[in-house]
Amino acid sequence: MKTLDLNLTVLYVEDPARSAAFYRDLLGVETFASSEGFTAIPLPGGRLMGLWRKSAVKPDVTGSSGGFEIGAMIAEAGGVATKFAEVEKAGLTIAQPLTVADFGPTFVILDPDGHRIRFCEPDK
């Protein structure tokens, strides 16, 4: 059997345009495709992140945000601390301030819908 690539992550959001602006500013990427109910954002490696209006999803959404994390690994020395200073200055919602965990420096912010975004260094 051929291995499938998980190349699309979809977040259920209240307002795709608002969320797209948040991720554009956070990640420095423009949207790929957009409609009133869905926005696609290209990610490195040919992957996409979709922002789908929660009220339009079928079957109906039963869970809530915050039950999992998406993450960004920053390889540059001091990159996690630098990014934390940027998000703090921008006034983004910080769920976990910069701290050192077993795996290194990390922090967590929330997007406008409460989805958790963790920043950390790649495993060595």
Sequence and secondary structure as in RCSB ss.txt:
>XXXX:A:sequence
MKTLDLNLTVLYVEDPARSAAFYRDLLGVETFASSEGFTAIPLPGGRLMGLWRKSAVKPDVTGSSGGFEIGAMIA
EAGGVATKFAEVEKAGLTIAQPLTVADFGPTFVILDPDGHRIRFCEPDK
>XXXX:A:secstr
       EEEEEES HHHHHHHHHHHH    SEE SSEEEEEEGGGEEEEEEEGGG SS   S TTSSEEEEE  
STTHHHHHHHHHHHTT EEEEEEEEETTEEEEEEE TT  EEEEE    
